[in-house]
Amino acid sequence: MQMKEKKVDTFEMITHFKSIYIGHTSTLNWDTVQPMTALNITNLDTGAGSNGKLTMLNIDTKQIWQSDPLDTLYKDCKCIAHINK
C-alpha cells in the first residue's frame, strides 16, 4: 500500500513586524488584568468590558497606563460577565 505524501501549507509574512498588538481575547482568560506578551505579540485586552481594566500602551516607550476596574469607576456598571474556563 502506497502512502500519499501530505502537502504542507507554508505561511510566510510579507512584512516582518518588530511588534504586534492584539485585543478581543481578554487576559482575564488567564486570570490576569495585565497585558501579556509572547514572542513579539502583546495582548492589550485586559477585560474592560468584563469589569477588568482599560489599558493603554505607549508603543515607543512600552509604558502602560491602566484604569481602575470598571465597577469601581461606574457604580451602576452593567459589565459583561466573564466566564473563566
mmCIF file as gemmi writes it, N, C-alpha and C atoms, coordinates in Angstrom:
data_model
loop_
_atom_site.group_PDB
_atom_site.id
_atom_site.type_symbol
_atom_site.label_atom_id
_atom_site.label_alt_id
_atom_site.label_comp_id
_atom_site.label_asym_id
_atom_site.label_entity_id
_atom_site.label_seq_id
_atom_site.pdbx_PDB_ins_code
_atom_site.Cartn_x
_atom_site.Cartn_y
_atom_site.Cartn_z
_atom_site.occupancy
_atom_site.B_iso_or_equiv
_atom_site.pdbx_formal_charge
_atom_site.auth_seq_id
_atom_site.auth_asym_id
_atom_site.pdbx_PDB_model_num
ATOM 1 N N . MET Axp A 1 ? 0.826 -1.169 0 1 0 ? 1 A 1
ATOM 2 C CA . MET Axp A 1 ? 0 0 0 1 0 ? 1 A 1
ATOM 3 C C . MET Axp A 1 ? 0.881 1.246 0 1 0 ? 1 A 1
ATOM 4 N N . GLN Axp A 2 ? 0.656 2.139 -0.949 1 0 ? 2 A 1
ATOM 5 C CA . GLN Axp A 2 ? 1.46 3.335 -1.077 1 0 ? 2 A 1
ATOM 6 C C . GLN Axp A 2 ? 0.779 4.485 -0.322 1 0 ? 2 A 1
ATOM 7 N N . MET Axp A 3 ? 1.563 5.167 0.523 1 0 ? 3 A 1
ATOM 8 C CA . MET Axp A 3 ? 1.018 6.298 1.271 1 0 ? 3 A 1
ATOM 9 C C . MET Axp A 3 ? 1.262 7.575 0.49 1 0 ? 3 A 1
ATOM 10 N N . LYS Axp A 4 ? 0.224 8.408 0.453 1 0 ? 4 A 1
ATOM 11 C CA . LYS Axp A 4 ? 0.377 9.693 -0.219 1 0 ? 4 A 1
ATOM 12 C C . LYS Axp A 4 ? 1.161 10.64 0.667 1 0 ? 4 A 1
ATOM 13 N N . GLU Axp A 5 ? 1.998 11.434 0.033 1 0 ? 5 A 1
ATOM 14 C CA . GLU Axp A 5 ? 2.756 12.41 0.778 1 0 ? 5 A 1
ATOM 15 C C . GLU Axp A 5 ? 1.83 13.58 1.125 1 0 ? 5 A 1
ATOM 16 N N . LYS Axp A 6 ? 1.859 13.964 2.362 1 0 ? 6 A 1
ATOM 17 C CA . LYS Axp A 6 ? 0.996 15.039 2.832 1 0 ? 6 A 1
ATOM 18 C C . LYS Axp A 6 ? 1.567 16.387 2.402 1 0 ? 6 A 1
ATOM 19 N N . LYS Axp A 7 ? 0.725 17.216 1.792 1 0 ? 7 A 1
ATOM 20 C CA . LYS Axp A 7 ? 1.153 18.549 1.393 1 0 ? 7 A 1
ATOM 21 C C . LYS Axp A 7 ? 1.099 19.457 2.614 1 0 ? 7 A 1
ATOM 22 N N . VAL Axp A 8 ? 2.152 20.18 2.834 1 0 ? 8 A 1
ATOM 23 C CA . VAL Axp A 8 ? 2.218 21.099 3.967 1 0 ? 8 A 1
ATOM 24 C C . VAL Axp A 8 ? 2.123 22.518 3.424 1 0 ? 8 A 1
ATOM 25 N N . ASP Axp A 9 ? 1.095 23.227 3.893 1 0 ? 9 A 1
ATOM 26 C CA . ASP Axp A 9 ? 0.974 24.633 3.503 1 0 ? 9 A 1
ATOM 27 C C . ASP Axp A 9 ? 1.978 25.449 4.306 1 0 ? 9 A 1
ATOM 28 N N . THR Axp A 10 ? 2.647 26.344 3.628 1 0 ? 10 A 1
ATOM 29 C CA . THR Axp A 10 ? 3.586 27.208 4.327 1 0 ? 10 A 1
ATOM 30 C C . THR Axp A 10 ? 3.032 28.618 4.361 1 0 ? 10 A 1
ATOM 31 N N . PHE Axp A 11 ? 3.347 29.314 5.413 1 0 ? 11 A 1
ATOM 32 C CA . PHE Axp A 11 ? 2.907 30.683 5.59 1 0 ? 11 A 1
ATOM 33 C C . PHE Axp A 11 ? 4.142 31.522 5.83 1 0 ? 11 A 1
ATOM 34 N N . GLU Axp A 12 ? 4.257 32.575 5.07 1 0 ? 12 A 1
ATOM 35 C CA . GLU Axp A 12 ? 5.391 33.46 5.25 1 0 ? 12 A 1
ATOM 36 C C . GLU Axp A 12 ? 4.887 34.891 5.312 1 0 ? 12 A 1
ATOM 37 N N . MET Axp A 13 ? 5.356 35.617 6.316 1 0 ? 13 A 1
ATOM 38 C CA . MET Axp A 13 ? 4.976 37.019 6.457 1 0 ? 13 A 1
ATOM 39 C C . MET Axp A 13 ? 5.605 37.822 5.319 1 0 ? 13 A 1
ATOM 40 N N . ILE Axp A 14 ? 4.81 38.652 4.686 1 0 ? 14 A 1
ATOM 41 C CA . ILE Axp A 14 ? 5.333 39.537 3.647 1 0 ? 14 A 1
ATOM 42 C C . ILE Axp A 14 ? 6.116 40.669 4.294 1 0 ? 14 A 1
ATOM 43 N N . THR Axp A 15 ? 5.546 41.2 5.382 1 0 ? 15 A 1
ATOM 44 C CA . THR Axp A 15 ? 6.215 42.243 6.15 1 0 ? 15 A 1
ATOM 45 C C . THR Axp A 15 ? 6.532 41.675 7.515 1 0 ? 15 A 1
ATOM 46 N N . HIS Axp A 16 ? 7.758 41.734 7.922 1 0 ? 16 A 1
ATOM 47 C CA . HIS Axp A 16 ? 8.144 41.241 9.236 1 0 ? 16 A 1
ATOM 48 C C . HIS Axp A 16 ? 7.992 42.378 10.236 1 0 ? 16 A 1
ATOM 49 N N . PHE Axp A 17 ? 7.158 42.161 11.233 1 0 ? 17 A 1
ATOM 50 C CA . PHE Axp A 17 ? 6.867 43.181 12.214 1 0 ? 17 A 1
ATOM 51 C C . PHE Axp A 17 ? 7.723 42.979 13.452 1 0 ? 17 A 1
ATOM 52 N N . LYS Axp A 18 ? 8.233 44.07 13.995 1 0 ? 18 A 1
ATOM 53 C CA . LYS Axp A 18 ? 9.002 44.004 15.228 1 0 ? 18 A 1
ATOM 54 C C . LYS Axp A 18 ? 8.077 43.687 16.4 1 0 ? 18 A 1
ATOM 55 N N . SER Axp A 19 ? 6.887 44.296 16.405 1 0 ? 19 A 1
ATOM 56 C CA . SER Axp A 19 ? 5.906 44.081 17.469 1 0 ? 19 A 1
ATOM 57 C C . SER Axp A 19 ? 4.516 44.011 16.867 1 0 ? 19 A 1
ATOM 58 N N . ILE Axp A 20 ? 3.665 43.176 17.473 1 0 ? 20 A 1
ATOM 59 C CA . ILE Axp A 20 ? 2.272 43.032 17.053 1 0 ? 20 A 1
ATOM 60 C C . ILE Axp A 20 ? 1.412 43.203 18.304 1 0 ? 20 A 1
ATOM 61 N N . TYR Axp A 21 ? 0.365 44.023 18.195 1 0 ? 21 A 1
ATOM 62 C CA . TYR Axp A 21 ? -0.525 44.286 19.325 1 0 ? 21 A 1
ATOM 63 C C . TYR Axp A 21 ? -1.922 43.789 18.973 1 0 ? 21 A 1
ATOM 64 N N . ILE Axp A 22 ? -2.524 43.032 19.89 1 0 ? 22 A 1
ATOM 65 C CA . ILE Axp A 22 ? -3.829 42.44 19.633 1 0 ? 22 A 1
ATOM 66 C C . ILE Axp A 22 ? -4.789 42.729 20.787 1 0 ? 22 A 1
ATOM 67 N N . GLY Axp A 23 ? -6.06 42.433 20.539 1 0 ? 23 A 1
ATOM 68 C CA . GLY Axp A 23 ? -7.105 42.543 21.549 1 0 ? 23 A 1
ATOM 69 C C . GLY Axp A 23 ? -8.202 41.556 21.219 1 0 ? 23 A 1
ATOM 70 N N . HIS Axp A 24 ? -9.336 41.709 21.876 1 0 ? 24 A 1
ATOM 71 C CA . HIS Axp A 24 ? -10.527 40.871 21.679 1 0 ? 24 A 1
ATOM 72 C C . HIS Axp A 24 ? -10.382 39.455 22.224 1 0 ? 24 A 1
ATOM 73 N N . THR Axp A 25 ? -9.301 39.18 22.912 1 0 ? 25 A 1
ATOM 74 C CA . THR Axp A 25 ? -9.159 37.943 23.683 1 0 ? 25 A 1
ATOM 75 C C . THR Axp A 25 ? -8.625 38.389 25.033 1 0 ? 25 A 1
ATOM 76 N N . SER Axp A 26 ? -9.521 38.516 25.995 1 0 ? 26 A 1
ATOM 77 C CA . SER Axp A 26 ? -9.182 39.121 27.274 1 0 ? 26 A 1
ATOM 78 C C . SER Axp A 26 ? -8.153 38.314 28.05 1 0 ? 26 A 1
ATOM 79 N N . THR Axp A 27 ? -7.232 39.037 28.685 1 0 ? 27 A 1
ATOM 80 C CA . THR Axp A 27 ? -6.256 38.386 29.559 1 0 ? 27 A 1
ATOM 81 C C . THR Axp A 27 ? -6.934 37.821 30.808 1 0 ? 27 A 1
ATOM 82 N N . LEU Axp A 28 ? -8.197 38.165 31.035 1 0 ? 28 A 1
ATOM 83 C CA . LEU Axp A 28 ? -8.939 37.568 32.148 1 0 ? 28 A 1
ATOM 84 C C . LEU Axp A 28 ? -9.057 36.054 31.968 1 0 ? 28 A 1
ATOM 85 N N . ASN Axp A 29 ? -8.935 35.577 30.733 1 0 ? 29 A 1
ATOM 86 C CA . ASN Axp A 29 ? -8.931 34.128 30.485 1 0 ? 29 A 1
ATOM 87 C C . ASN Axp A 29 ? -7.756 33.447 31.171 1 0 ? 29 A 1
ATOM 88 N N . TRP Axp A 30 ? -6.708 34.207 31.478 1 0 ? 30 A 1
ATOM 89 C CA . TRP Axp A 30 ? -5.528 33.688 32.161 1 0 ? 30 A 1
ATOM 90 C C . TRP Axp A 30 ? -5.427 34.275 33.577 1 0 ? 30 A 1
ATOM 91 N N . ASP Axp A 31 ? -6.569 34.738 34.093 1 0 ? 31 A 1
ATOM 92 C CA . ASP Axp A 31 ? -6.663 35.274 35.46 1 0 ? 31 A 1
ATOM 93 C C . ASP Axp A 31 ? -5.702 36.422 35.741 1 0 ? 31 A 1
ATOM 94 N N . THR Axp A 32 ? -5.526 37.306 34.768 1 0 ? 32 A 1
ATOM 95 C CA . THR Axp A 32 ? -4.698 38.485 34.984 1 0 ? 32 A 1
ATOM 96 C C . THR Axp A 32 ? -5.324 39.693 34.306 1 0 ? 32 A 1
ATOM 97 N N . VAL Axp A 33 ? -5.108 40.862 34.886 1 0 ? 33 A 1
ATOM 98 C CA . VAL Axp A 33 ? -5.555 42.109 34.256 1 0 ? 33 A 1
ATOM 99 C C . VAL Axp A 33 ? -4.357 42.873 33.702 1 0 ? 33 A 1
ATOM 100 N N . GLN Axp A 34 ? -3.246 42.186 33.55 1 0 ? 34 A 1
ATOM 101 C CA . GLN Axp A 34 ? -2.048 42.779 32.967 1 0 ? 34 A 1
ATOM 102 C C . GLN Axp A 34 ? -1.925 42.353 31.506 1 0 ? 34 A 1
ATOM 103 N N . PRO Axp A 35 ? -1.378 43.224 30.643 1 0 ? 35 A 1
ATOM 104 C CA . PRO Axp A 35 ? -1.105 42.805 29.269 1 0 ? 35 A 1
ATOM 105 C C . PRO Axp A 35 ? -0.158 41.603 29.278 1 0 ? 35 A 1
ATOM 106 N N . MET Axp A 36 ? -0.29 40.764 28.257 1 0 ? 36 A 1
ATOM 107 C CA . MET Axp A 36 ? 0.535 39.56 28.168 1 0 ? 36 A 1
ATOM 108 C C . MET Axp A 36 ? 1.31 39.588 26.85 1 0 ? 36 A 1
ATOM 109 N N . THR Axp A 37 ? 2.588 39.203 26.917 1 0 ? 37 A 1
ATOM 110 C CA . THR Axp A 37 ? 3.43 39.174 25.72 1 0 ? 37 A 1
ATOM 111 C C . THR Axp A 37 ? 4.013 37.783 25.541 1 0 ? 37 A 1
ATOM 112 N N . ALA Axp A 38 ? 3.924 37.278 24.326 1 0 ? 38 A 1
ATOM 113 C CA . ALA Axp A 38 ? 4.574 36.027 23.934 1 0 ? 38 A 1
ATOM 114 C C . ALA Axp A 38 ? 5.254 36.293 22.591 1 0 ? 38 A 1
ATOM 115 N N . LEU Axp A 39 ? 6.539 35.994 22.548 1 0 ? 39 A 1
ATOM 116 C CA . LEU Axp A 39 ? 7.359 36.315 21.371 1 0 ? 39 A 1
ATOM 117 C C . LEU Axp A 39 ? 7.238 37.812 21.115 1 0 ? 39 A 1
ATOM 118 N N . ASN Axp A 40 ? 6.752 38.226 19.956 1 0 ? 40 A 1
ATOM 119 C CA . ASN Axp A 40 ? 6.618 39.664 19.674 1 0 ? 40 A 1
ATOM 120 C C . ASN Axp A 40 ? 5.155 40.1 19.632 1 0 ? 40 A 1
ATOM 121 N N . ILE Axp A 41 ? 4.263 39.311 20.227 1 0 ? 41 A 1
ATOM 122 C CA . ILE Axp A 41 ? 2.824 39.606 20.209 1 0 ? 41 A 1
ATOM 123 C C . ILE Axp A 41 ? 2.385 39.998 21.616 1 0 ? 41 A 1
ATOM 124 N N . THR Axp A 42 ? 1.774 41.178 21.741 1 0 ? 42 A 1
ATOM 125 C CA . THR Axp A 42 ? 1.287 41.658 23.031 1 0 ? 42 A 1
ATOM 126 C C . THR Axp A 42 ? -0.224 41.775 22.989 1 0 ? 42 A 1
ATOM 127 N N . ASN Axp A 43 ? -0.882 41.125 23.938 1 0 ? 43 A 1
ATOM 128 C CA . ASN Axp A 43 ? -2.331 41.195 24.073 1 0 ? 43 A 1
ATOM 129 C C . ASN Axp A 43 ? -2.643 42.305 25.066 1 0 ? 43 A 1
ATOM 130 N N . LEU Axp A 44 ? -3.305 43.367 24.592 1 0 ? 44 A 1
ATOM 131 C CA . LEU Axp A 44 ? -3.636 44.515 25.429 1 0 ? 44 A 1
ATOM 132 C C . LEU Axp A 44 ? -5.067 44.479 25.946 1 0 ? 44 A 1
ATOM 133 N N . ASP Axp A 45 ? -5.828 43.454 25.611 1 0 ? 45 A 1
ATOM 134 C CA . ASP Axp A 45 ? -7.222 43.367 26.064 1 0 ? 45 A 1
ATOM 135 C C . ASP Axp A 45 ? -7.231 42.854 27.496 1 0 ? 45 A 1
ATOM 136 N N . THR Axp A 46 ? -7.402 43.766 28.442 1 0 ? 46 A 1
ATOM 137 C CA . THR Axp A 46 ? -7.373 43.408 29.863 1 0 ? 46 A 1
ATOM 138 C C . THR Axp A 46 ? -8.77 43.398 30.464 1 0 ? 46 A 1
ATOM 139 N N . GLY Axp A 47 ? -9.771 43.181 29.635 1 0 ? 47 A 1
ATOM 140 C CA . GLY Axp A 47 ? -11.117 42.904 30.108 1 0 ? 47 A 1
ATOM 141 C C . GLY Axp A 47 ? -11.945 44.092 30.542 1 0 ? 47 A 1
ATOM 142 N N . ALA Axp A 48 ? -11.747 45.259 29.952 1 0 ? 48 A 1
ATOM 143 C CA . ALA Axp A 48 ? -12.517 46.442 30.363 1 0 ? 48 A 1
ATOM 144 C C . ALA Axp A 48 ? -14.019 46.222 30.213 1 0 ? 48 A 1
ATOM 145 N N . GLY Axp A 49 ? -14.45 45.462 29.256 1 0 ? 49 A 1
ATOM 146 C CA . GLY Axp A 49 ? -15.874 45.192 29.069 1 0 ? 49 A 1
ATOM 147 C C . GLY Axp A 49 ? -16.411 44.123 30.001 1 0 ? 49 A 1
ATOM 148 N N . SER Axp A 50 ? -15.514 43.465 30.722 1 0 ? 50 A 1
ATOM 149 C CA . SER Axp A 50 ? -15.911 42.398 31.66 1 0 ? 50 A 1
ATOM 150 C C . SER Axp A 50 ? -15.464 42.735 33.077 1 0 ? 50 A 1
ATOM 151 N N . ASN Axp A 51 ? -15.495 44.019 33.414 1 0 ? 51 A 1
ATOM 152 C CA . ASN Axp A 51 ? -15.084 44.522 34.723 1 0 ? 51 A 1
ATOM 153 C C . ASN Axp A 51 ? -13.591 44.376 34.978 1 0 ? 51 A 1
ATOM 154 N N . GLY Axp A 52 ? -12.805 44.291 33.927 1 0 ? 52 A 1
ATOM 155 C CA . GLY Axp A 52 ? -11.354 44.327 34.084 1 0 ? 52 A 1
ATOM 156 C C . GLY Axp A 52 ? -10.906 45.771 34.055 1 0 ? 52 A 1
ATOM 157 N N . LYS Axp A 53 ? -9.758 46.007 33.476 1 0 ? 53 A 1
ATOM 158 C CA . LYS Axp A 53 ? -9.207 47.358 33.395 1 0 ? 53 A 1
ATOM 159 C C . LYS Axp A 53 ? -9.04 47.765 31.934 1 0 ? 53 A 1
ATOM 160 N N . LEU Axp A 54 ? -9.175 49.061 31.68 1 0 ? 54 A 1
ATOM 161 C CA . LEU Axp A 54 ? -8.862 49.614 30.37 1 0 ? 54 A 1
ATOM 162 C C . LEU Axp A 54 ? -7.363 49.88 30.357 1 0 ? 54 A 1
ATOM 163 N N . THR Axp A 55 ? -6.68 49.389 29.347 1 0 ? 55 A 1
ATOM 164 C CA . THR Axp A 55 ? -5.224 49.5 29.27 1 0 ? 55 A 1
ATOM 165 C C . THR Axp A 55 ? -4.809 50.292 28.044 1 0 ? 55 A 1
ATOM 166 N N . MET Axp A 56 ? -3.828 51.18 28.252 1 0 ? 56 A 1
ATOM 167 C CA . MET Axp A 56 ? -3.219 51.946 27.155 1 0 ? 56 A 1
ATOM 168 C C . MET Axp A 56 ? -1.716 51.683 27.193 1 0 ? 56 A 1
ATOM 169 N N . LEU Axp A 57 ? -1.097 51.679 26.027 1 0 ? 57 A 1
ATOM 170 C CA . LEU Axp A 57 ? 0.335 51.407 25.935 1 0 ? 57 A 1
ATOM 171 C C . LEU Axp A 57 ? 0.982 52.416 25.001 1 0 ? 57 A 1
ATOM 172 N N . ASN Axp A 58 ? 2.069 53.022 25.446 1 0 ? 58 A 1
ATOM 173 C CA . ASN Axp A 58 ? 2.896 53.84 24.578 1 0 ? 58 A 1
ATOM 174 C C . ASN Axp A 58 ? 3.826 52.87 23.864 1 0 ? 58 A 1
ATOM 175 N N . ILE Axp A 59 ? 3.609 52.669 22.57 1 0 ? 59 A 1
ATOM 176 C CA . ILE Axp A 59 ? 4.381 51.634 21.867 1 0 ? 59 A 1
ATOM 177 C C . ILE Axp A 59 ? 5.852 52.007 21.682 1 0 ? 59 A 1
ATOM 178 N N . ASP Axp A 60 ? 6.189 53.283 21.851 1 0 ? 60 A 1
ATOM 179 C CA . ASP Axp A 60 ? 7.598 53.678 21.754 1 0 ? 60 A 1
ATOM 180 C C . ASP Axp A 60 ? 8.357 53.397 23.041 1 0 ? 60 A 1
ATOM 181 N N . THR Axp A 61 ? 7.744 53.715 24.188 1 0 ? 61 A 1
ATOM 182 C CA . THR Axp A 61 ? 8.432 53.561 25.474 1 0 ? 61 A 1
ATOM 183 C C . THR Axp A 61 ? 8.024 52.284 26.215 1 0 ? 61 A 1
ATOM 184 N N . LYS Axp A 62 ? 6.932 51.644 25.768 1 0 ? 62 A 1
ATOM 185 C CA . LYS Axp A 62 ? 6.348 50.452 26.405 1 0 ? 62 A 1
ATOM 186 C C . LYS Axp A 62 ? 5.736 50.771 27.781 1 0 ? 62 A 1
ATOM 187 N N . GLN Axp A 63 ? 5.532 52.07 28.08 1 0 ? 63 A 1
ATOM 188 C CA . GLN Axp A 63 ? 4.885 52.453 29.33 1 0 ? 63 A 1
ATOM 189 C C . GLN Axp A 63 ? 3.396 52.131 29.245 1 0 ? 63 A 1
ATOM 190 N N . ILE Axp A 64 ? 2.866 51.564 30.33 1 0 ? 64 A 1
ATOM 191 C CA . ILE Axp A 64 ? 1.466 51.14 30.386 1 0 ? 64 A 1
ATOM 192 C C . ILE Axp A 64 ? 0.714 52.022 31.37 1 0 ? 64 A 1
ATOM 193 N N . TRP Axp A 65 ? -0.512 52.388 31.005 1 0 ? 65 A 1
ATOM 194 C CA . TRP Axp A 65 ? -1.443 53.052 31.904 1 0 ? 65 A 1
ATOM 195 C C . TRP Axp A 65 ? -2.685 52.185 31.975 1 0 ? 65 A 1
ATOM 196 N N . GLN Axp A 66 ? -3.244 52.06 33.184 1 0 ? 66 A 1
ATOM 197 C CA . GLN Axp A 66 ? -4.463 51.267 33.357 1 0 ? 66 A 1
ATOM 198 C C . GLN Axp A 66 ? -5.462 52.012 34.236 1 0 ? 66 A 1
ATOM 199 N N . SER Axp A 67 ? -6.727 51.809 33.908 1 0 ? 67 A 1
ATOM 200 C CA . SER Axp A 67 ? -7.795 52.341 34.741 1 0 ? 67 A 1
ATOM 201 C C . SER Axp A 67 ? -7.985 51.432 35.951 1 0 ? 67 A 1
ATOM 202 N N . ASP Axp A 68 ? -8.802 51.889 36.869 1 0 ? 68 A 1
ATOM 203 C CA . ASP Axp A 68 ? -9.276 51.001 37.93 1 0 ? 68 A 1
ATOM 204 C C . ASP Axp A 68 ? -10.314 50.078 37.302 1 0 ? 68 A 1
ATOM 205 N N . PRO Axp A 69 ? -10.679 48.976 37.977 1 0 ? 69 A 1
ATOM 206 C CA . PRO Axp A 69 ? -11.752 48.121 37.445 1 0 ? 69 A 1
ATOM 207 C C . PRO Axp A 69 ? -13.024 48.953 37.236 1 0 ? 69 A 1
ATOM 208 N N . LEU Axp A 70 ? -13.752 48.652 36.179 1 0 ? 70 A 1
ATOM 209 C CA . LEU Axp A 70 ? -14.885 49.486 35.795 1 0 ? 70 A 1
ATOM 210 C C . LEU Axp A 70 ? -15.937 49.642 36.874 1 0 ? 70 A 1
ATOM 211 N N . ASP Axp A 71 ? -16.195 48.591 37.662 1 0 ? 71 A 1
ATOM 212 C CA . ASP Axp A 71 ? -17.251 48.727 38.668 1 0 ? 71 A 1
ATOM 213 C C . ASP Axp A 71 ? -16.873 49.676 39.8 1 0 ? 71 A 1
ATOM 214 N N . THR Axp A 72 ? -15.579 50.006 39.931 1 0 ? 72 A 1
ATOM 215 C CA . THR Axp A 72 ? -15.175 50.998 40.929 1 0 ? 72 A 1
ATOM 216 C C . THR Axp A 72 ? -15.3 52.414 40.376 1 0 ? 72 A 1
ATOM 217 N N . LEU Axp A 73 ? -15.339 52.531 39.065 1 0 ? 73 A 1
ATOM 218 C CA . LEU Axp A 73 ? -15.482 53.841 38.426 1 0 ? 73 A 1
ATOM 219 C C . LEU Axp A 73 ? -16.937 54.182 38.141 1 0 ? 73 A 1
ATOM 220 N N . TYR Axp A 74 ? -17.735 53.176 37.817 1 0 ? 74 A 1
ATOM 221 C CA . TYR Axp A 74 ? -19.142 53.351 37.458 1 0 ? 74 A 1
ATOM 222 C C . TYR Axp A 74 ? -19.974 52.437 38.349 1 0 ? 74 A 1
ATOM 223 N N . LYS Axp A 75 ? -20.593 53.023 39.355 1 0 ? 75 A 1
ATOM 224 C CA . LYS Axp A 75 ? -21.315 52.223 40.36 1 0 ? 75 A 1
ATOM 225 C C . LYS Axp A 75 ? -22.461 51.417 39.765 1 0 ? 75 A 1
ATOM 226 N N . ASP Axp A 76 ? -23.096 51.898 38.703 1 0 ? 76 A 1
ATOM 227 C CA . ASP Axp A 76 ? -24.205 51.173 38.08 1 0 ? 76 A 1
ATOM 228 C C . ASP Axp A 76 ? -23.734 50.39 36.853 1 0 ? 76 A 1
ATOM 229 N N . CYS Axp A 77 ? -22.471 49.996 36.852 1 0 ? 77 A 1
ATOM 230 C CA . CYS Axp A 77 ? -21.878 49.298 35.713 1 0 ? 77 A 1
ATOM 231 C C . CYS Axp A 77 ? -22.596 47.975 35.437 1 0 ? 77 A 1
ATOM 232 N N . LYS Axp A 78 ? -22.987 47.793 34.21 1 0 ? 78 A 1
ATOM 233 C CA . LYS Axp A 78 ? -23.596 46.526 33.765 1 0 ? 78 A 1
ATOM 234 C C . LYS Axp A 78 ? -22.569 45.832 32.865 1 0 ? 78 A 1
ATOM 235 N N . CYS Axp A 79 ? -21.482 45.404 33.468 1 0 ? 79 A 1
ATOM 236 C CA . CYS Axp A 79 ? -20.395 44.783 32.717 1 0 ? 79 A 1
ATOM 237 C C . CYS Axp A 79 ? -20.802 43.399 32.232 1 0 ? 79 A 1
ATOM 238 N N . ILE Axp A 80 ? -20.189 42.991 31.174 1 0 ? 80 A 1
ATOM 239 C CA . ILE Axp A 80 ? -20.398 41.653 30.634 1 0 ? 80 A 1
ATOM 240 C C . ILE Axp A 80 ? -19.768 40.656 31.598 1 0 ? 80 A 1
ATOM 241 N N . ALA Axp A 81 ? -20.517 39.641 31.966 1 0 ? 81 A 1
ATOM 242 C CA . ALA Axp A 81 ? -19.974 38.616 32.865 1 0 ? 81 A 1
ATOM 243 C C . ALA Axp A 81 ? -18.86 37.868 32.158 1 0 ? 81 A 1
ATOM 244 N N . HIS Axp A 82 ? -17.752 37.7 32.83 1 0 ? 82 A 1
ATOM 245 C CA . HIS Axp A 82 ? -16.628 36.974 32.255 1 0 ? 82 A 1
ATOM 246 C C . HIS Axp A 82 ? -16.625 35.561 32.819 1 0 ? 82 A 1
ATOM 247 N N . ILE Axp A 83 ? -16.487 34.603 31.96 1 0 ? 83 A 1
ATOM 248 C CA . ILE Axp A 83 ? -16.505 33.199 32.371 1 0 ? 83 A 1
ATOM 249 C C . ILE Axp A 83 ? -15.114 32.62 32.176 1 0 ? 83 A 1
ATOM 250 N N . ASN Axp A 84 ? -14.479 32.208 33.26 1 0 ? 84 A 1
ATOM 251 C CA . ASN Axp A 84 ? -13.189 31.512 33.163 1 0 ? 84 A 1
ATOM 252 C C . ASN Axp A 84 ? -13.453 30.043 32.938 1 0 ? 84 A 1
ATOM 253 N N . LYS Axp A 85 ? -12.677 29.437 32.096 1 0 ? 85 A 1
ATOM 254 C CA . LYS Axp A 85 ? -12.831 28.007 31.824 1 0 ? 85 A 1
ATOM 255 C C . LYS Axp A 85 ? -12.16 27.191 32.888 1 0 ? 85 A 1
